[in-house]
């Protein structure tokens, strides 16, 4: 699979952009565990053009994580074009446009998945960005706004006509948010539409190697994007790759291995962020790293309330000493985050 001149090989695995999750520290552990392509956290065009500190900080990218894309969202064409030009100067491999975020405060303003209620504006905005930047432009969106407007087959053709070079589709409508099962049938229809020439990346409910292979085989997508299932489980990429290559299911990492990874992740987070913010944003990862351990509730509470890095590391070492080579068989608890 290629996007522009970016060769991602066969069956590439993408880390989905997620607010307050896919920061450089998490991208580091995902990259070392086999993610083929990653994105920054999504960035508000309004925040970026106003030089907002949080938005500008998200432009920080590093050589170890390449290839990488910067994802933008907004509801005004001029602001999105200006933001895309600013993002281009950060030197990512591509610019991605978010037409899929279902969060109320974003969608009700007409940004993210809110653009699914105004397809002409979506197309006009995409074309303007494609024409403004020199980098490949890609799009992420959903099946439609609701069950009465599952129009992704037509929308995909129109987006392709603007000049985008890949399309990611999440298999839910905006109205579904993240509820129910992702419907990949329409993703498959887009991929198998003879008029479509650009790569199609499927997204939604990929929680392990078997599901990933099934989606590749059944729907023929060019790549798969994984979001929530990576939180506290960055090894999902290497496990999927191993299964695709050999047909063998790898066991969950041992607690020793998870502890090493959790500490490396924490250290990297502290390197990139101020201490307390790094701690707060690490919590969902830390609790998931060790999810599935017997009688873990009390220890989990300690992890989620500790505020000092040294204390967190002590707790992790206590977990290691108690469980060591134990392997959890908990493979599917990832949607309780």
C-alpha positions in Angstrom: 0.0 0.0 0.0 1.3 3.5 -0.9 0.0 6.9 0.0 1.7 9.4 -2.3 5.3 8.2 -2.2 5.0 6.6 1.2 5.3 2.8 0.8 3.7 1.1 3.8 4.1 -2.5 2.6 1.3 -5.1 2.7 -1.4 -5.0 5.3 -0.3 -1.9 7.1 -1.5 -1.1 10.6 -2.3 2.5 11.6 -2.5 4.0 15.1 -5.6 6.2 15.2 -5.3 9.8 16.3 -6.8 10.1 19.8 -7.0 13.3 22.0 -4.9 13.1 25.1 -3.7 9.6 24.1 -1.6 9.6 21.0 1.1 11.9 22.3 4.8 11.3 21.6 5.3 8.9 24.5 2.4 6.6 23.4 3.5 6.9 19.8 6.9 5.8 20.9 5.7 2.6 22.5 3.4 1.8 19.6 6.1 2.4 17.1 8.5 0.0 18.9 5.7 -2.5 19.0 5.2 -2.4 15.2 2.7 0.4 14.3 3.3 1.1 10.6 1.8 4.6 10.5 0.8 7.0 13.3 -0.8 10.4 13.7 -0.6 13.2 16.2 -3.5 13.9 18.4 -6.0 15.7 16.3 -5.5 19.5 16.2 -8.1 22.3 16.2 -7.6 24.6 13.2 -8.9 27.5 15.2 -6.4 26.8 18.0 -3.5 26.4 15.6 -4.1 29.6 13.6 -4.5 31.5 16.9 -1.2 30.1 18.1 -2.8 28.3 21.0 -0.2 26.6 23.2 -1.9 23.2 23.3 -2.5 23.1 19.6 1.0 24.2 18.7 2.5 21.7 21.0 0.8 18.9 19.2 2.8 19.7 16.1 6.0 18.3 17.8 7.0 15.2 15.9 10.2 13.2 16.0 12.3 11.2 13.6 11.8 7.9 15.6 8.0 8.0 14.8 8.1 8.5 11.0 6.1 8.1 8.9 3.6 10.3 10.7 0.6 12.4 9.8 -0.9 15.5 11.4 -4.7 15.4 11.7 -6.7 18.6 11.7 -10.4 19.4 12.3 -12.5 22.6 11.9 -15.6 24.0 10.3 -14.3 27.0 8.3 -12.5 26.5 5.0 -10.1 29.4 5.3 -9.1 28.4 8.9 -8.5 24.8 7.8 -6.4 25.8 4.8 -4.3 28.1 7.0 -3.9 25.4 9.6 -2.9 22.9 7.0 -0.1 25.2 5.8 1.1 25.7 9.4 1.0 21.9 9.9 2.9 21.3 6.7 5.8 23.4 8.1 6.1 20.8 10.9 7.2 18.4 8.2 4.9 15.4 8.6 4.5 12.9 5.8 0.9 13.9 5.2 -2.0 16.0 6.4 -5.2 14.2 7.4 -8.6 15.8 7.7 -10.9 14.7 10.5 -14.5 14.4 9.4 -15.2 11.6 11.9 -15.0 12.8 15.5 -18.5 12.4 17.0 -17.8 14.4 20.2 -20.8 16.7 20.8 -18.9 20.0 21.2 -17.0 19.4 18.0 -19.7 17.8 15.8 -22.5 20.4 16.7 -20.2 23.2 15.5 -20.0 21.5 12.1 -16.5 20.1 12.5 -15.4 16.5 12.7 -18.4 14.2 12.0 -20.6 17.3 12.0 -19.4 17.8 8.4 -21.4 14.8 7.4 -24.5 17.0 7.6 -23.0 19.3 4.9 -21.4 17.2 2.3 -20.9 20.0 -0.3 -18.9 22.0 2.4 -16.9 18.9 3.2 -16.0 18.4 -0.5 -15.2 22.1 -0.9 -13.0 22.2 2.2 -11.1 19.0 1.2 -10.4 20.3 -2.3 -9.2 23.7 -1.0 -6.7 21.9 1.4 -5.5 19.5 -1.3 -4.8 22.5 -3.6 -3.1 24.5 -0.9 -0.5 22.0 0.4 2.3 20.1 -1.3 1.9 17.0 1.0 -0.5 14.1 0.4 -3.9 14.8 2.0 -6.0 12.0 3.4 -9.4 12.0 5.1 -11.0 10.1 8.0 -14.8 9.9 8.2 -17.8 7.7 9.2 -20.5 5.9 7.4 -22.8 8.9 7.6 -24.5 11.2 10.2 -27.2 8.6 11.2 -28.9 5.5 9.9 -31.0 7.6 7.4 -27.8 9.0 5.8 -25.4 6.2 5.5 -24.0 7.7 2.3 -20.3 6.8 2.5 -20.2 5.1 -0.9 -21.1 8.3 -2.7 -19.2 10.5 -0.4 -16.0 8.4 -0.9 -16.2 8.9 -4.6 -16.6 12.7 -4.2 -13.7 12.9 -1.8 -11.5 10.9 -4.1 -12.3 13.4 -6.9 -10.9 16.2 -4.7 -7.4 14.6 -5.0 -7.1 13.0 -1.6 -4.7 10.0 -1.6 -6.3 7.7 1.0 -9.5 7.4 2.9 -10.1 6.0 6.4 -13.7 4.9 7.3 -14.9 4.2 10.8 -17.8 1.7 10.6 -20.3 3.7 12.6 -22.5 6.7 12.0 -22.0 9.8 14.1 -25.3 9.1 15.9 -23.9 5.8 17.1 -20.9 7.4 18.7 -18.9 4.3 19.8 -22.0 2.2 20.7 -23.0 -1.1 19.1 -20.8 -3.0 16.6 -18.9 -1.3 13.8 -20.5 -2.2 10.4 -17.8 -3.0 8.0 -20.1 -3.9 5.1 -20.2 -0.4 3.7 -16.4 -0.1 4.2 -16.2 -3.2 2.0 -18.6 -1.6 -0.6 -16.4 1.4 -0.8 -13.2 -0.7 -1.2 -14.9 -2.9 -3.9 -16.4 0.0 -5.8 -14.6 -0.2 -9.2 -14.4 3.6 -9.4 -12.3 3.8 -6.2 -8.6 3.9 -6.9 -7.2 5.3 -3.6 -6.3 3.1 -0.6 -9.2 2.4 1.8 -8.3 2.0 5.5 -10.9 0.3 7.8 -11.5 1.3 11.4 -13.7 0.1 14.2 -13.7 -2.7 16.8 -10.4 -4.2 15.8 -9.4 -5.8 19.2 -6.8 -8.4 18.2 -5.2 -10.5 15.5 -8.1 -12.7 14.5 -10.4 -9.7 14.0 -7.8 -7.9 12.0 -7.2 -10.8 9.6 -10.9 -11.3 9.2 -11.4 -7.7 8.1 -8.5 -7.8 5.7 -9.8 -11.1 4.2 -13.5 -10.4 4.1 -13.5 -6.7 3.0 -10.2 -6.4 1.1 -9.2 -3.1 2.8 -5.7 -1.8 2.1 -5.0 -1.1 5.8 -6.5 -1.2 9.2 -6.6 1.6 11.8 -6.8 0.8 15.5 -7.8 3.2 18.2 -9.2 2.2 21.6 -7.8 -1.3 21.6 -4.3 0.1 21.7 -4.7 1.9 25.0 -2.5 0.1 27.5 -2.0 -2.6 24.9 0.5 -1.2 22.4 1.8 -4.8 21.7 -1.4 -5.3 19.7 0.4 -4.2 16.6 3.2 -6.8 16.8 0.7 -9.5 17.7 -1.4 -8.7 14.6 1.6 -8.6 12.4 2.9 -12.0 13.7 -0.5 -13.6 13.2 -0.8 -12.2 9.6 2.6 -13.5 8.8 2.5 -16.9 10.6 -1.1 -17.7 11.6 0.1 -18.1 15.2 -1.5 -16.3 18.1 1.1 -14.9 20.5 0.3 -15.0 24.2 -0.2 -11.8 26.2 3.1 -10.4 27.4 4.1 -11.4 30.9 3.7 -8.9 33.8 7.4 -8.4 33.7 7.3 -7.4 30.1 4.3 -5.1 30.7 6.1 -3.5 33.6 9.1 -2.7 31.5 6.9 -1.2 28.9 4.8 0.8 31.3 7.9 2.3 32.9 9.4 3.2 29.6 6.1 4.8 28.6 5.9 6.8 31.8 9.5 8.0 31.5 8.9 9.2 28.0 5.7 10.9 29.0 7.6 12.8 31.8 10.2 13.7 29.2 7.6 15.4 26.9 5.2 16.9 29.5 5.1 18.7 32.8 5.0 16.2 35.7 1.4 16.3 36.8 0.0 16.5 33.3 2.1 13.5 32.3 0.8 11.6 35.3 -2.9 12.4 34.7 -2.7 11.4 31.0 -0.8 8.2 31.8 -3.5 6.9 34.1 -5.8 5.2 31.6 -2.7 3.5 30.0 -1.4 2.3 33.4 -4.6 0.8 34.5 -5.0 -1.0 31.2 -1.4 -2.3 31.1 -2.2 -4.6 34.0 -5.9 -5.2 33.4 -7.0 -8.8 33.9 -4.8 -9.5 36.9 -6.7 -11.3 39.7 -7.9 -9.1 42.6 -6.4 -6.0 40.9 -9.0 -3.5 42.1 -7.1 -2.1 45.1 -3.8 -1.9 43.2 -5.5 -0.3 40.2 -6.9 2.4 42.6 -3.4 3.1 43.8 -2.2 3.5 40.3 -5.0 5.9 39.4 -4.5 8.1 42.5 -0.7 8.3 42.7 0.6 11.7 41.8 4.4 11.2 42.0 6.4 9.3 39.4 8.6 7.5 42.0 5.4 6.3 43.7 4.0 5.0 40.5 7.2 3.1 39.7 7.2 1.6 43.2 3.6 0.3 42.6 4.6 -1.1 39.2 7.6 -2.9 40.8 5.3 -4.3 43.5 3.0 -5.6 40.7 6.1 -7.1 39.0 7.3 -8.8 42.2 3.9 -10.3 42.9 3.0 -11.5 39.4 6.3 -11.7 37.4 5.9 -14.2 34.6 2.1 -14.3 34.9 0.3 -13.8 31.6 -3.3 -12.5 31.6 -5.7 -14.1 29.1 -7.7 -10.9 29.1 -7.9 -10.1 25.4 -11.2 -8.3 25.0 -11.7 -5.9 27.9 -10.5 -2.9 26.0 -13.7 -1.1 25.5 -14.2 -0.5 29.2 -11.9 2.5 29.2 
